Structure formats: C-alpha cells, structure tokens
C-alpha cells in the first residue's frame, strides 16, 4: 500500500513539472542576473514635451510629471535577466511619434544615451565626443558634428567633411577633419583674436572642393576666448524645402557637462 501511495505522489509531481515546463509564461526560478545602468543626458528644444520608456516602462521626470521639457538628466538602474536587451524609446508625448530608439545589452553594463533635438534636427550619441582640452590660456577650440548632412542639399557626397576655419582677412587658423553624421571631427585650437569673427568653410575631406557641387558652403560665427566646444553643423531649408544654407548655431558644450 505504501508503495502505491509513493507511485501516485511521484506521478502528480512529474505531471506538475511537465506542465510547468510547457507554460512559457512561467519565469525560471534561477536566472542569470547582471546589474545595469543607463545614463540619460538630453536636451529637448521641441515645442512638445517628450516621454522616455525602457522596455515600455515609462520613466518619470519627477514625482508629478511623466514627460520631459528642455534638459533631461536621468539615471536608470536595473537588472539584466538572462542577457536580455533593454530598449529605450524617446517619443513625442503629444503626437506619440517615435523620435529615437536605442538598445542596451550586458556587453556594457553602464552605458549612456545622449541626444539634442529640435524641429527637423536630432543629434545622438555624442557624449563620447568630448570637447577638446585647450592647451593654454588665450585660445579657442572647436570640434564639429554634422547629423543632417544631405537632408536638403542632396549632394550625393557621403564621405567625411573638413571644416576650414579662417579669420575674416582670409588667414587659415585651423582645420577640423573627418566630420560626419555620427562622429565629431578632430579637435582644432588657435589663438583668440579681435575681431572675434571666424568663417567656417565645409569641403570634402582632404580637398578644397565644396561637398555641394558648384556651391561654396560657409558660415560665420563668433569665437569665445578660453572656451572649447562641439558645434552642430545643420543644413537648413527654404520655404519650398529646397536647400538654403548650413548653420553652426548650436554648441553642445552650452547644454551638457562632458
């Protein structure tokens, strides 16, 4: 009789285990776990506020707000289970439009998501491109990044860009090389002088040829003494959406602590 009871008990245990294994919704009792952290640094210059989710979980700006306006500084700490992927999505709260998405894995337990956004412009993943360190007092320094190259110009050129920097008398004081959509170009520094105006001309890397055929692309900006920055090059459009010019109005060093 005792043996029969044991057999019945073993049967029910085996049935339970098989049923459990077949149920995909059940979470394994022992899962590989790794601590993770996403450092989020952003600036939202859109008219609408934005929302940020991690695997569809909404991050809150503070205890009262679920959306972000202007500066975004948020550190999200979590646990990776079984080498899962964490997906961060940035959306327009009003329109629900997906603006940007980035995946994070256990290959880099502490990672950074960085962005600057305004109408018709999105700059991402630039926190590793730190502004250059000035070697002495009395200098000014620059790096450039060009996230929307060809958006309006449709130039057809897909290689890197060089920024040739001149004083208004035409003297070349430096060249920032290998600028592209995702990576800031080389750091260039030179002596600050008066008048504090410089001209930046954009050419195909290693040449004096404009990246837009038959059109010289240049703009003027005001240099700042003892300051180094990362300037965003931006193609702008006319009312009919045709290419107008390139501007360099945004210095990321004004918005972020690198």
N, C-alpha and C positions, 0 to 999 in steps of 0.2 A: 504493500500500500504506500509506504514512504517513497519507494522508487517511482511509483505512478505520479505522486504529487510533485516530485522533483522534475519529472519529464514535462508535466503541464506547465510548471513555473518557467522552465527553460524555453518552452515553446512560446509563451507570451513575451518573454524578454527578447527572443530572437525576432518575433513579429514586430515589436516596438522599434527595435534598432533598424530593421529593414525599412519600416515606414518612415522613420526619421531621416534616413539617408536619402529616401526618394523625394522628400519635401525640400525643394530648393530654397524655400523661404527661411528655413532654419539656419542660424548662424553657428558655425563650428565653435565648440567650446574653447578650443585653443587656437588663437590666431596670432600670426606674427605681427608685432606692433612696433612702430617707429615714431618717435616724436617728430613733428614738423612745424615750421613757422613760415608764414608768408608776410613779408614787409611790404605794405602797400603805400606808395607815395604818388600822389597825383594832384593835378590842378584842373578844375572844370571851369572853363570860360564860356560854356554854353549858356543860353538863356534858361534852359530847363535844368532841373536837378537830375542827378544820376543815382542809380542803385547798383550795389555790388553783391553778388552771390557767390558762395563757394559750394559746389555740388548742390545747387538750388537752395541752399540755406542763405537767407538774407542777412547781410551784415548791417548793423545799425550804426549810425553816426554817433549817437549818444542815446541816453535812456528815453528820449522823447521823439527822436527823428529816425526814420528809416531810409533817408536819402542824403546825398552829399551835394553841397553847393560850394564852389570855389575850392579851397585847399582840402586835400584828402590825406590824412595821416592815420593809418590803421594797421595794427599788427594782429594777425590772426594765428593763434596757436592751436594745434590739433594733433590727432594721432592718425598715422597711416596704418590701415589694416590690410595685411596680405598684399603689400605693394600696390595698393590701389592708386588711382590717378585722381588728383584734386583739380577740378576745373573752375577757374574764376571767370565770371562773366560780368561785364560792365554794360548796363543798359540805360537808355533814356527813360526816366520814370513816367513821363507823360505819354510818349509815343510807343513805349515798350520796344523800341528798336535796339537790337544788339549792336553795341559800338565796338566792343573789343572782347576777346576771349583768349585765355592762356592756360595751358595745362602744367601741373606741377607733379613731380614724382619723387620717390625716395632717393633718386640719384643725387639730389641736392636738398638736404633736409631743411636748410634755411635758405629761402630764395626771395627775390624781390620782383614786384610788379610795379612798374612806373609808367605814368602817362601824363601828357598835357593835351587837352582837347579844347577846340573851339569850332565854330562853324567851318566846315569844309577842310578841317585840318586835325590830324591825330598823330602825335609823336609818342612812341612807346619804347620801352626797354633801353633807356638812356642812362640809368644811374651808374652803370659801369664805366661810362664815358665821362670821367670826372674832368672838370676844367683844369687846365694846366696850372702848375705852380710857377709863379713869377720868380725869376732868379735874382732879382734885385729891386730896390725901390725905384720909382720913377718910370716903370714900364707899364705896358698894357698888353693883354694877351687874348688870343681867340682860338676857338675851335668852331666848326660848323657842321650841321647835320641837315639833310635835305629830304624830308619824309615824303613830300608830294611832287617830286621831280616828274615831269612829263604829264602831270594831271591835266594841264591846259595847253601846254606848248606842243605836246605830241611830237617831240623832237625826233624820236626813234633812237636816240643815243641812250644806251643802257650801262655804259661804263662809269668809272668814278669821275668826280669833278674836282678841279682845283680852284681855290679862291685866291686870286691875285690881289694883294692889298697895296694900295698906293696912297700917298699924300695927294692933296689937290694940285700940287705942282707936277704931278706925274711920277714922282720918285717911288719905286717899288720898295716897300719896307718889309715885306714878308709874303710867303705863300703857304696856305694851308692845303695839304694834298690829300687825295684819296677820300673825298667826301662822298657818301652815298645815302640811300634811304634809311638804312638801319644802323649805320655806324658813323660817329663823328670823325672828321678828318684830323690830320696831325695838328699838334699844338704849335702856334707861332707867336712869338713875343717881340716887341720892339719898343723903342723909346717914345714915351708920350711927348707930344709937341703941340704948339699952338700955330694956327687954329686947330681945334681938336676934331677935325673932319677928315675922314678917310673914304676912299672909294674902293668897293669890292667888286671885282670882275670875275665872272664864272666862266671857266673854259674846260675843255676836255683835258683829262689828266695828261700831264707831260707835254702839252702843246699850248699854243696861243690862240687856238681856234675855239670859237663860241660853241657851246653844246647845242644851241638852237641855230640852225643853218641860216646864214646871211643876216643875222641879227646880233648885235652886241648886247650882252646881258650884264648889267652892272647897277649898283645902287650905292648911295652914300649913307654913312652913319656917323654918329658921334662917339669917339673913343673916350674911355674913362681911365683916369690915372690910377695906378696901383690896383687895377681890377682885371680879373681873368674870367672869361665866360664861355658858354656854349650857345651860339646863336643859331636859331632855326631859320633856314632859308625856305621861303614859301612862294610858290607860284600863285599869282592872283589872276582873276578873270575880269573881263569887261561885262557889261550888262547882257550881251548876247552869248556869254560863256566862252568867248574867244580869249586867247592868251593875252594878258595885259603886261605884266612885268614880274620880276622877282623882288621880294622884300625881305629885309632882315630885321624885323621889329621885335622879335621875341628872344630874350636871353634867358635860358633855363636857369641860370645861376641866380636870377632875381626871384625865382619861385621855390627853389629846392636847396636844401643843405646837402651837399655831396660828401 
